[in-house]
């Protein structure tokens, strides 16, 4: 008998789709192809409810953590790479000012400076 917090095959596929960056709509119809004939609004509604369930959020988080672990990505490595872009010379690397501004925003976010506490 399936435990209450275990995912069905469809829920697992849905979570995997979201973790891969698919939209809720696309992940839902990939996981539940027999519901493809439903109205778009019905699919969007069901996908939204499912995506916001705690077990789907937990699975998506776990899948992303597994990828990060497999790739050896750490917070420190991310910060270093963003810092390299944020503080490099425009001419040397042919970066646009907008790229540097975005890198600075990411760096500030990673460092916790944009928290609204």
Residue frames as a rotation matrix with the C-alpha (Angstrom) as fourth column:
UNK 1
0.576 0.818 0.000 0.00
0.818 -0.576 0.000 0.00
0.000 0.000 -1.000 0.00
UNK 2
-0.130 -0.612 0.780 1.29
0.594 -0.678 -0.433 3.45
0.794 0.407 0.451 -0.96
UNK 3
-0.363 -0.073 -0.929 2.16
0.868 -0.390 -0.308 5.84
-0.340 -0.918 0.205 1.84
UNK 4
0.629 0.742 -0.231 0.42
0.655 -0.666 -0.357 9.19
-0.419 0.073 -0.905 1.89
UNK 5
0.507 -0.491 -0.708 3.60
-0.328 -0.870 0.368 11.16
-0.797 0.046 -0.603 1.15
UNK 6
-0.440 -0.638 0.632 4.79
0.376 0.509 0.775 8.89
-0.816 0.578 0.016 -1.68
UNK 7
-0.321 0.265 -0.909 4.40
-0.735 -0.675 0.063 10.20
-0.597 0.689 0.411 -5.19
UNK 8
0.645 0.504 0.574 2.44
0.099 0.690 -0.717 8.44
-0.758 0.519 0.395 -7.89
UNK 9
-0.147 -0.683 0.716 4.22
0.874 0.249 0.417 7.81
-0.463 0.687 0.560 -11.19
UNK 10
0.364 0.382 0.849 2.42
0.783 -0.620 -0.057 10.81
0.505 0.685 -0.525 -12.68
UNK 11
0.996 -0.007 -0.092 3.37
0.052 -0.782 0.621 13.07
-0.076 -0.623 -0.778 -9.77
UNK 12
0.258 -0.963 0.083 6.99
0.409 0.186 0.893 11.95
-0.875 -0.196 0.442 -10.09
UNK 13
-0.157 -0.266 0.951 6.96
0.988 -0.036 0.153 12.78
-0.006 0.963 0.268 -13.82
UNK 14
0.736 0.503 0.454 5.35
0.490 -0.858 0.156 16.14
0.468 0.107 -0.877 -13.08
UNK 15
0.843 -0.470 -0.260 8.00
0.022 -0.453 0.891 17.00
-0.537 -0.757 -0.372 -10.46
UNK 16
-0.055 -0.897 0.439 10.77
0.686 0.286 0.669 15.93
-0.726 0.338 0.599 -12.83
UNK 17
0.156 0.199 0.967 9.33
0.925 -0.374 -0.072 18.12
0.347 0.906 -0.242 -15.56
UNK 18
0.968 0.215 0.133 9.24
0.147 -0.907 0.395 21.12
0.205 -0.363 -0.909 -13.26
UNK 19
0.558 -0.822 -0.112 12.80
0.161 -0.025 0.987 20.45
-0.814 -0.569 0.119 -12.08
UNK 20
-0.189 -0.605 0.773 13.90
0.900 0.208 0.383 20.42
-0.392 0.769 0.505 -15.73
UNK 21
-0.810 -0.153 -0.566 12.37
0.071 -0.984 0.165 23.87
-0.582 0.093 0.808 -16.20
UNK 22
-0.674 0.651 0.348 9.16
0.567 0.155 0.809 22.97
0.473 0.743 -0.473 -17.97
UNK 23
-0.588 0.600 0.542 6.11
-0.652 -0.748 0.121 25.11
0.479 -0.283 0.831 -17.40
UNK 24
-0.609 0.456 0.649 3.46
-0.453 0.472 -0.756 23.74
-0.651 -0.755 -0.081 -15.06
UNK 25
0.437 0.824 -0.361 1.17
-0.757 0.120 -0.642 23.25
-0.486 0.554 0.676 -18.04
UNK 26
0.225 -0.415 -0.882 3.73
-0.799 0.439 -0.410 21.30
0.558 0.797 -0.233 -20.06
UNK 27
-0.822 -0.537 0.191 4.86
-0.536 0.613 -0.581 19.19
0.195 -0.579 -0.791 -17.10
UNK 28
-0.305 0.798 0.521 1.23
-0.566 0.288 -0.772 18.36
-0.766 -0.530 0.364 -16.34
UNK 29
0.652 0.618 -0.438 0.25
-0.717 0.316 -0.621 17.23
-0.246 0.719 0.650 -19.83
UNK 30
-0.152 -0.765 -0.625 3.50
-0.743 0.506 -0.438 15.26
0.652 0.398 -0.646 -20.11
UNK 31
-0.905 -0.198 0.376 2.70
-0.419 0.564 -0.712 13.48
-0.071 -0.802 -0.593 -16.85
UNK 32
-0.312 0.891 0.330 -1.02
0.121 0.382 -0.916 13.14
-0.942 -0.246 -0.227 -17.56
UNK 33
-0.966 -0.171 -0.196 -1.29
-0.153 -0.237 0.960 12.82
-0.210 0.956 0.202 -21.37
UNK 34
-0.579 0.809 0.104 -4.86
0.785 0.518 0.339 11.47
0.221 0.278 -0.935 -21.18
UNK 35
0.170 0.631 -0.757 -5.94
0.747 -0.584 -0.319 14.88
-0.643 -0.511 -0.570 -19.84
UNK 36
-0.811 -0.585 0.011 -4.60
0.421 -0.570 0.706 16.74
-0.407 0.577 0.708 -22.88
UNK 37
-0.517 0.681 0.518 -8.16
0.607 -0.134 0.783 17.18
0.603 0.720 -0.344 -24.19
UNK 38
0.115 0.526 -0.843 -9.19
0.946 -0.318 -0.069 19.13
-0.304 -0.789 -0.534 -21.10
UNK 39
0.859 0.177 0.480 -9.70
0.310 -0.927 -0.213 22.89
0.407 0.332 -0.851 -21.33
UNK 40
-0.091 -0.960 0.265 -6.50
0.326 -0.280 -0.903 24.87
0.941 0.004 0.338 -20.88
UNK 41
-0.045 0.128 0.991 -7.93
-0.723 -0.688 0.056 26.58
0.689 -0.714 0.123 -17.80
UNK 42
0.907 0.399 0.136 -8.68
-0.390 0.671 0.631 23.23
0.160 -0.625 0.764 -16.14
UNK 43
0.558 -0.785 -0.269 -5.15
0.633 0.612 -0.473 21.95
0.536 0.093 0.839 -16.82
UNK 44
-0.227 -0.648 0.727 -3.63
-0.025 -0.743 -0.669 25.20
0.974 -0.170 0.153 -15.56
UNK 45
0.352 0.464 0.813 -5.69
-0.805 -0.293 0.516 25.00
0.478 -0.836 0.270 -12.39
UNK 46
0.995 0.020 -0.095 -4.83
0.022 0.910 0.413 21.35
0.095 -0.413 0.906 -11.65
UNK 47
0.314 -0.949 0.017 -1.15
0.613 0.189 -0.768 21.95
0.725 0.252 0.641 -12.48
UNK 48
-0.112 -0.314 0.943 -1.00
-0.390 -0.859 -0.333 24.93
0.914 -0.405 -0.026 -10.16
UNK 49
0.697 0.435 0.570 -2.55
-0.694 0.207 0.689 23.06
0.182 -0.876 0.447 -7.25
UNK 50
0.916 -0.363 -0.169 -0.22
0.370 0.929 0.005 20.11
0.155 -0.067 0.986 -7.79
UNK 51
0.127 -0.926 0.355 2.89
0.411 -0.277 -0.868 22.29
0.903 0.256 0.346 -8.18
UNK 52
-0.121 -0.125 0.985 2.11
-0.632 -0.756 -0.173 24.01
0.766 -0.643 0.012 -4.89
UNK 53
0.904 0.390 -0.175 1.64
-0.141 0.659 0.739 20.78
0.403 -0.643 0.651 -2.95
UNK 54
0.538 -0.717 0.443 4.32
-0.768 -0.200 0.609 20.14
-0.348 -0.668 -0.658 -0.34
UNK 55
0.418 -0.411 0.810 5.27
0.167 0.911 0.376 16.73
-0.893 -0.022 0.450 -1.71
UNK 56
0.745 -0.177 0.644 5.88
0.652 -0.016 -0.758 18.10
0.144 0.984 0.104 -5.21
UNK 57
0.801 -0.475 0.364 7.88
-0.470 -0.876 -0.108 21.03
0.370 -0.085 -0.925 -3.83
UNK 58
0.485 -0.623 0.614 9.97
-0.547 0.331 0.769 18.62
-0.682 -0.708 -0.181 -1.76
UNK 59
0.526 -0.262 0.809 10.61
0.567 0.817 -0.104 16.32
-0.634 0.513 0.579 -4.72
UNK 60
0.842 -0.198 0.501 11.55
0.334 -0.539 -0.773 19.21
0.423 0.819 -0.388 -6.99
UNK 61
0.694 -0.594 0.406 13.94
-0.719 -0.606 0.342 20.53
0.043 -0.529 -0.847 -4.34
UNK 62
0.437 -0.510 0.741 15.48
-0.180 0.758 0.627 17.08
-0.881 -0.408 0.240 -3.92
UNK 63
0.689 -0.143 0.711 15.93
0.690 0.429 -0.582 16.64
-0.222 0.892 0.395 -7.68
UNK 64
0.820 -0.386 0.424 17.66
-0.099 -0.824 -0.558 20.02
0.564 0.415 -0.713 -7.96
UNK 65
0.575 -0.620 0.534 19.89
-0.745 -0.125 0.655 19.25
-0.339 -0.775 -0.534 -4.96
UNK 66
0.563 -0.342 0.753 20.90
0.303 0.932 0.197 15.96
-0.769 0.117 0.628 -6.59
UNK 67
0.766 -0.266 0.585 21.95
0.558 -0.174 -0.811 17.79
0.317 0.948 0.015 -9.77
UNK 68
0.734 -0.492 0.468 23.91
-0.553 -0.833 -0.008 20.38
0.394 -0.253 -0.884 -7.79
UNK 69
0.531 -0.525 0.665 25.64
-0.480 0.461 0.746 17.63
-0.699 -0.715 -0.007 -5.83
UNK 70
0.642 -0.242 0.727 26.46
0.581 0.773 -0.256 15.64
-0.500 0.587 0.637 -8.98
UNK 71
0.711 -0.337 0.617 27.95
0.406 -0.520 -0.752 18.72
0.574 0.785 -0.233 -10.62
UNK 72
-0.086 -0.773 -0.628 29.94
0.991 0.002 -0.137 19.68
0.107 -0.634 0.766 -7.55
UNK 73
-0.107 0.132 0.986 28.36
0.224 -0.963 0.153 23.13
0.969 0.237 0.073 -7.42
UNK 74
-0.243 0.023 -0.970 28.78
0.969 -0.027 -0.244 24.97
-0.032 -0.999 -0.016 -4.15
UNK 75
0.814 0.540 -0.214 27.59
0.556 -0.831 0.014 28.37
-0.171 -0.130 -0.977 -3.00
UNK 76
0.270 -0.814 -0.514 31.21
0.044 -0.523 0.851 29.50
-0.962 -0.252 -0.106 -2.91
UNK 77
-0.595 -0.472 0.650 31.81
0.619 0.246 0.746 28.44
-0.512 0.846 0.146 -6.54
UNK 78
0.252 0.778 0.575 28.68
0.954 -0.299 -0.014 30.28
0.161 0.552 -0.818 -7.66
UNK 79
0.829 0.036 -0.558 29.70
0.272 -0.898 0.345 33.41
-0.489 -0.438 -0.754 -5.82
UNK 80
-0.159 -0.977 -0.145 33.20
0.177 -0.173 0.969 33.27
-0.971 0.129 0.200 -7.32
UNK 81
-0.504 -0.009 0.864 31.89
0.846 0.198 0.495 32.92
-0.176 0.980 -0.092 -10.87
UNK 82
0.592 0.762 0.263 29.36
0.784 -0.620 0.033 35.72
0.188 0.187 -0.964 -10.49
UNK 83
0.623 -0.449 -0.641 32.03
0.185 -0.711 0.678 37.86
-0.760 -0.541 -0.360 -8.85
UNK 84
-0.430 -0.818 0.383 34.31
0.561 0.091 0.823 37.26
-0.708 0.568 0.420 -11.85
UNK 85
-0.169 0.459 0.872 31.66
0.924 -0.234 0.302 38.69
0.343 0.857 -0.384 -14.17
UNK 86
0.766 0.600 -0.229 30.61
0.641 -0.691 0.334 41.50
0.042 -0.403 -0.914 -11.84
UNK 87
0.696 -0.534 -0.480 34.11
-0.030 -0.689 0.724 42.88
-0.717 -0.490 -0.496 -11.33
UNK 88
-0.074 -0.742 0.666 35.82
0.840 0.314 0.443 42.26
-0.538 0.592 0.600 -14.66
UNK 89
-0.613 -0.231 -0.755 36.72
-0.149 -0.905 0.398 44.95
-0.776 0.357 0.520 -17.17
UNK 90
0.515 0.848 -0.122 34.16
-0.230 0.000 -0.973 45.63
-0.826 0.529 0.195 -19.92
UNK 91
0.430 -0.380 -0.819 36.76
-0.901 -0.239 -0.363 45.82
-0.058 0.894 -0.445 -22.67
UNK 92
-0.577 -0.788 0.215 38.70
-0.780 0.610 0.141 42.72
-0.242 -0.086 -0.967 -21.67
UNK 93
-0.792 0.286 0.538 35.76
0.181 0.954 -0.241 40.34
-0.582 -0.093 -0.808 -21.77
UNK 94
-0.900 0.434 0.038 33.37
-0.119 -0.329 0.937 42.19
0.419 0.838 0.348 -24.09
UNK 95
-0.485 0.757 -0.438 30.63
0.870 0.367 -0.330 42.25
-0.089 -0.541 -0.836 -21.47
UNK 96
-0.132 0.548 0.826 27.79
0.321 -0.765 0.558 44.69
0.938 0.339 -0.075 -21.75
UNK 97
-0.768 -0.106 0.632 27.08
-0.476 -0.565 -0.673 46.96
0.429 -0.818 0.384 -18.79
UNK 98
0.260 0.953 0.157 23.74
-0.889 0.173 0.424 45.16
0.377 -0.250 0.892 -18.39
UNK 99
0.425 -0.187 -0.886 25.62
0.115 0.982 -0.152 41.86
0.898 -0.037 0.438 -17.90
UNK 100
-0.674 -0.733 -0.087 27.69
0.234 -0.100 -0.967 43.35
0.701 -0.672 0.239 -15.11
UNK 101
-0.498 0.579 0.646 24.62
-0.815 -0.567 -0.120 44.88
0.297 -0.585 0.754 -13.46
UNK 102
0.569 0.723 -0.391 22.81
-0.566 0.690 0.452 41.53
0.597 -0.036 0.802 -13.59
UNK 103
0.048 -0.646 -0.762 25.88
0.390 0.715 -0.581 39.79
0.920 -0.269 0.286 -12.13
UNK 104
-0.842 -0.344 0.416 26.01
-0.181 -0.546 -0.818 42.36
0.508 -0.764 0.398 -9.31
UNK 105
-0.004 0.929 0.371 22.31
-0.944 -0.126 0.305 41.78
0.330 -0.349 0.877 -8.58
UNK 106
0.602 0.178 -0.779 22.87
-0.110 0.984 0.139 38.01
0.791 0.002 0.612 -8.49
UNK 107
-0.407 -0.851 -0.333 25.86
0.352 0.190 -0.917 38.45
0.843 -0.490 0.222 -6.23
UNK 108
-0.691 0.224 0.687 23.91
-0.628 -0.656 -0.418 40.69
0.357 -0.721 0.594 -3.86
UNK 109
0.427 0.902 -0.066 21.12
-0.790 0.408 0.457 38.11
0.439 -0.143 0.887 -3.80
UNK 110
0.382 -0.370 -0.847 23.54
0.216 0.927 -0.307 35.23
0.899 -0.066 0.434 -3.14
UNK 111
-0.694 -0.720 -0.006 25.13
0.236 -0.219 -0.947 37.22
0.681 -0.658 0.322 -0.32
UNK 112
-0.199 0.724 -0.661 21.73
0.973 0.229 -0.042 37.90
0.121 -0.651 -0.749 1.23
UNK 113
-0.895 -0.223 -0.385 21.81
0.298 -0.943 -0.146 41.66
-0.331 -0.246 0.911 0.72
UNK 114
-0.769 0.640 0.017 18.45
-0.362 -0.457 0.813 41.70
0.527 0.618 0.583 -1.07
UNK 115
-0.533 0.582 -0.614 16.52
0.763 0.644 -0.052 39.94
0.365 -0.496 -0.788 1.70
UNK 116
-0.283 0.534 0.797 13.54
-0.125 -0.844 0.522 41.99
0.951 0.048 0.306 2.80
UNK 117
-0.051 0.216 -0.975 13.70
0.850 0.521 0.071 41.14
0.524 -0.825 -0.210 6.49
